Amino acid sequence: MSDKKTYHEEFKVNGEDLLKRVKELIAEGNVRKITVKGKDGKTIIDMPLTIGVVGAVLAPALAAVGAIAALVTECTITVEREK
């Protein structure tokens, strides 16, 4: 059993900053899951991240985030992190 604790953070971003912010969060390394919710609070995309996920595995998810960014004006990113 792991003794690592998790906590959540939320960020409000506009559509044009969505992809950039998601890439920054992934680069931080301690992110376990990223959820993007629309203005109405409904989940648009849910991306579980595991240790060692890189490049080609993330490419489809990032392409989806890029497409979402073109469609939304405002959204909320919820991040689950490990302490």
N, CA and C atoms as a LAMMPS dump frame, in Angstrom:
ITEM: TIMESTEP
0
ITEM: NUMBER OF ATOMS
249
ITEM: BOX BOUNDS ff ff ff
-5.0000000000000000e+02 5.0000000000000000e+02
-5.0000000000000000e+02 5.0000000000000000e+02
-5.0000000000000000e+02 5.0000000000000000e+02
ITEM: ATOMS id mol type element x y z
1 1 1 N 0.833 -1.179 0
2 1 2 C 0 0 0
3 1 3 C 0.879 1.244 0
4 2 1 N 0.513 2.217 -0.787
5 2 2 C 1.3 3.432 -0.918
6 2 3 C 0.977 4.404 0.212
7 3 1 N 2.005 5.1 0.685
8 3 2 C 1.783 6.08 1.734
9 3 3 C 1.704 7.495 1.161
10 4 1 N 1.631 7.61 -0.145
11 4 2 C 1.542 8.91 -0.794
12 4 3 C 0.119 9.442 -0.7
13 5 1 N 0.015 10.715 -0.403
14 5 2 C -1.277 11.384 -0.304
15 5 3 C -1.539 12.142 -1.604
16 6 1 N -2.799 12.302 -1.921
17 6 2 C -3.156 13.088 -3.094
18 6 3 C -3.977 14.294 -2.665
19 7 1 N -3.921 15.337 -3.475
20 7 2 C -4.749 16.509 -3.263
21 7 3 C -5.146 17.072 -4.62
22 8 1 N -6.139 17.938 -4.623
23 8 2 C -6.686 18.478 -5.865
24 8 3 C -6.517 19.992 -5.913
25 9 1 N -6.301 20.489 -7.12
26 9 2 C -6.239 21.924 -7.386
27 9 3 C -7.122 22.212 -8.588
28 10 1 N -7.665 23.413 -8.639
29 10 2 C -8.458 23.825 -9.797
30 10 3 C -7.903 25.118 -10.362
31 11 1 N -7.9 25.189 -11.688
32 11 2 C -7.452 26.372 -12.401
33 11 3 C -8.516 26.748 -13.428
34 12 1 N -8.874 28.012 -13.479
35 12 2 C -9.775 28.488 -14.527
36 12 3 C -8.907 29.087 -15.621
37 13 1 N -9.132 28.639 -16.852
38 13 2 C -8.364 29.144 -17.992
39 13 3 C -9.303 29.404 -19.156
40 14 1 N -8.856 30.258 -20.07
41 14 2 C -9.636 30.435 -21.29
42 14 3 C -9.15 29.436 -22.331
43 15 1 N -9.922 29.267 -23.366
44 15 2 C -9.643 28.236 -24.363
45 15 3 C -8.27 28.321 -24.983
46 16 1 N -7.798 29.53 -25.244
47 16 2 C -6.507 29.678 -25.917
48 16 3 C -5.324 29.278 -25.027
49 17 1 N -5.494 29.288 -23.713
50 17 2 C -4.419 28.91 -22.794
51 17 3 C -4.516 27.462 -22.316
52 18 1 N -5.568 26.757 -22.707
53 18 2 C -5.826 25.414 -22.199
54 18 3 C -4.689 24.439 -22.516
55 19 1 N -4.322 24.306 -23.756
56 19 2 C -3.29 23.335 -24.152
57 19 3 C -1.952 23.659 -23.493
58 20 1 N -1.585 24.929 -23.477
59 20 2 C -0.326 25.347 -22.854
60 20 3 C -0.31 24.965 -21.378
61 21 1 N -1.401 25.211 -20.673
62 21 2 C -1.461 24.925 -19.236
63 21 3 C -1.417 23.422 -18.967
64 22 1 N -2.115 22.633 -19.789
65 22 2 C -2.096 21.177 -19.621
66 22 3 C -0.68 20.643 -19.835
67 23 1 N 0.015 21.132 -20.837
68 23 2 C 1.399 20.701 -21.078
69 23 3 C 2.301 21.064 -19.906
70 24 1 N 2.115 22.25 -19.331
71 24 2 C 2.905 22.665 -18.17
72 24 3 C 2.652 21.733 -16.987
73 25 1 N 1.396 21.399 -16.764
74 25 2 C 1.05 20.523 -15.646
75 25 3 C 1.669 19.138 -15.814
76 26 1 N 1.623 18.606 -17.017
77 26 2 C 2.212 17.29 -17.287
78 26 3 C 3.722 17.33 -17.042
79 27 1 N 4.365 18.413 -17.437
80 27 2 C 5.81 18.547 -17.277
81 27 3 C 6.226 18.605 -15.806
82 28 1 N 5.337 19.025 -14.928
83 28 2 C 5.658 19.113 -13.501
84 28 3 C 5.945 17.743 -12.893
85 29 1 N 5.337 16.699 -13.421
86 29 2 C 5.688 15.353 -13.021
87 29 3 C 4.928 14.74 -11.86
88 30 1 N 4.35 15.52 -10.97
89 30 2 C 3.649 14.939 -9.832
90 30 3 C 2.137 14.899 -10.035
91 31 1 N 1.69 15.1 -11.266
92 31 2 C 0.269 15.091 -11.583
93 31 3 C -0.178 13.667 -11.878
94 32 1 N -1.241 13.226 -11.23
95 32 2 C -1.779 11.871 -11.418
96 32 3 C -2.944 11.859 -12.398
97 33 1 N -3.725 12.954 -12.424
98 33 2 C -4.915 12.984 -13.267
99 33 3 C -5.266 14.431 -13.581
100 34 1 N -5.694 14.68 -14.817
101 34 2 C -6.149 15.999 -15.236
102 34 3 C -7.563 15.853 -15.78
103 35 1 N -8.459 16.685 -15.285
104 35 2 C -9.834 16.704 -15.757
105 35 3 C -10.143 18.107 -16.253
106 36 1 N -10.705 18.2 -17.458
107 36 2 C -11.103 19.489 -18.013
108 36 3 C -12.622 19.544 -18.013
109 37 1 N -13.159 20.587 -17.4
110 37 2 C -14.605 20.774 -17.331
111 37 3 C -14.98 22.061 -18.054
112 38 1 N -16.126 22.019 -18.702
113 38 2 C -16.624 23.191 -19.406
114 38 3 C -17.195 24.218 -18.449
115 39 1 N -17.64 25.318 -19.019
116 39 2 C -18.216 26.416 -18.247
117 39 3 C -19.393 25.944 -17.387
118 40 1 N -20.133 24.96 -17.893
119 40 2 C -21.316 24.445 -17.196
120 40 3 C -20.968 23.405 -16.126
121 41 1 N -19.695 23.074 -15.971
122 41 2 C -19.261 22.125 -14.949
123 41 3 C -19.233 20.676 -15.393
124 42 1 N -19.639 20.416 -16.624
125 42 2 C -19.606 19.04 -17.135
126 42 3 C -18.199 18.671 -17.577
127 43 1 N -17.807 17.437 -17.295
128 43 2 C -16.483 16.951 -17.675
129 43 3 C -16.398 16.795 -19.187
130 44 1 N -15.368 17.394 -19.763
131 44 2 C -15.136 17.31 -21.205
132 44 3 C -14.128 16.205 -21.504
133 45 1 N -13.048 16.165 -20.728
134 45 2 C -12.029 15.134 -20.903
135 45 3 C -11.396 14.83 -19.543
136 46 1 N -11.089 13.563 -19.356
137 46 2 C -10.486 13.079 -18.124
138 46 3 C -9.241 12.289 -18.517
139 47 1 N -8.057 12.762 -18.112
140 47 2 C -6.81 12.125 -18.523
141 47 3 C -6.057 11.6 -17.308
142 48 1 N -6.137 10.299 -17.047
143 48 2 C -5.293 9.748 -15.979
144 48 3 C -3.853 9.681 -16.478
145 49 1 N -2.929 10.107 -15.649
146 49 2 C -1.515 10.087 -16.014
147 49 3 C -0.804 9.134 -15.076
148 50 1 N 0.038 8.3 -15.631
149 50 2 C 0.807 7.378 -14.807
150 50 3 C 2.275 7.718 -14.935
151 51 1 N 3.047 7.262 -13.989
152 51 2 C 4.489 7.507 -14.031
153 51 3 C 5.053 6.853 -15.285
154 52 1 N 5.833 7.605 -16.023
155 52 2 C 6.46 7.064 -17.218
156 52 3 C 5.675 7.3 -18.505
157 53 1 N 4.548 7.989 -18.424
158 53 2 C 3.779 8.29 -19.632
159 53 3 C 4.496 9.408 -20.371
160 54 1 N 4.856 9.142 -21.615
161 54 2 C 5.596 10.131 -22.395
162 54 3 C 5.151 10.122 -23.847
163 55 1 N 5.582 11.147 -24.55
164 55 2 C 5.495 11.27 -25.996
165 55 3 C 4.289 10.705 -26.704
166 56 1 N 4.491 9.595 -27.391
167 56 2 C 3.469 9.017 -28.258
168 56 3 C 2.204 8.623 -27.506
169 57 1 N 2.348 8.255 -26.241
170 57 2 C 1.174 7.869 -25.456
171 57 3 C 0.316 9.09 -25.157
172 58 1 N 0.939 10.235 -24.916
173 58 2 C 0.199 11.459 -24.598
174 58 3 C -0.295 12.204 -25.834
175 59 1 N 0.28 11.941 -26.991
176 59 2 C -0.055 12.684 -28.204
177 59 3 C -1.558 12.705 -28.512
178 60 1 N -2.268 11.567 -28.47
179 60 2 C -3.711 11.625 -28.752
180 60 3 C -4.492 12.462 -27.737
181 61 1 N -4.111 12.358 -26.469
182 61 2 C -4.804 13.144 -25.437
183 61 3 C -4.552 14.631 -25.63
184 62 1 N -3.328 15.008 -25.966
185 62 2 C -3.015 16.416 -26.197
186 62 3 C -3.695 16.936 -27.463
187 63 1 N -3.841 16.094 -28.468
188 63 2 C -4.571 16.493 -29.675
189 63 3 C -6.037 16.766 -29.328
190 64 1 N -6.604 15.933 -28.468
191 64 2 C -7.993 16.141 -28.034
192 64 3 C -8.121 17.437 -27.249
193 65 1 N -7.161 17.719 -26.374
194 65 2 C -7.186 18.971 -25.601
195 65 3 C -7.089 20.165 -26.547
196 66 1 N -6.248 20.055 -27.574
197 66 2 C -6.131 21.131 -28.562
198 66 3 C -7.435 21.383 -29.289
199 67 1 N -8.149 20.313 -29.637
200 67 2 C -9.441 20.459 -30.312
201 67 3 C -10.475 21.086 -29.377
202 68 1 N -10.44 20.684 -28.115
203 68 2 C -11.356 21.257 -27.129
204 68 3 C -11.074 22.741 -26.95
205 69 1 N -9.796 23.101 -26.918
206 69 2 C -9.409 24.495 -26.733
207 69 3 C -9.991 25.383 -27.826
208 70 1 N -10.121 24.84 -29.021
209 70 2 C -10.685 25.612 -30.128
210 70 3 C -12.184 25.829 -29.971
211 71 1 N -12.832 24.991 -29.171
212 71 2 C -14.288 25.047 -29.038
213 71 3 C -14.786 25.769 -27.792
214 72 1 N -13.97 25.858 -26.756
215 72 2 C -14.442 26.447 -25.508
216 72 3 C -13.844 27.827 -25.29
217 73 1 N -14.598 28.665 -24.599
218 73 2 C -14.086 29.989 -24.264
219 73 3 C -13.507 30.006 -22.86
220 74 1 N -14.138 29.254 -21.961
221 74 2 C -13.681 29.152 -20.582
222 74 3 C -13.794 27.721 -20.125
223 75 1 N -12.86 27.296 -19.295
224 75 2 C -12.966 25.955 -18.72
225 75 3 C -12.207 25.906 -17.407
226 76 1 N -12.405 24.818 -16.695
227 76 2 C -11.732 24.602 -15.424
228 76 3 C -10.91 23.333 -15.536
229 77 1 N -9.666 23.415 -15.122
230 77 2 C -8.797 22.24 -15.085
231 77 3 C -8.699 21.808 -13.626
232 78 1 N -9.047 20.555 -13.365
233 78 2 C -8.875 20 -12.027
234 78 3 C -7.703 19.042 -12.083
235 79 1 N -6.769 19.209 -11.169
236 79 2 C -5.54 18.427 -11.162
237 79 3 C -5.452 17.636 -9.876
238 80 1 N -5.198 16.331 -9.997
239 80 2 C -4.932 15.492 -8.838
240 80 3 C -3.429 15.285 -8.774
241 81 1 N -2.838 15.646 -7.644
242 81 2 C -1.379 15.555 -7.473
243 81 3 C -1.024 14.646 -6.311
244 82 1 N 0.205 14.18 -6.343
245 82 2 C 0.755 13.434 -5.22
246 82 3 C 1.616 14.374 -4.395
247 83 1 N 1.555 14.227 -3.085
248 83 2 C 2.423 15.018 -2.2
249 83 3 C 3.751 14.332 -2.087
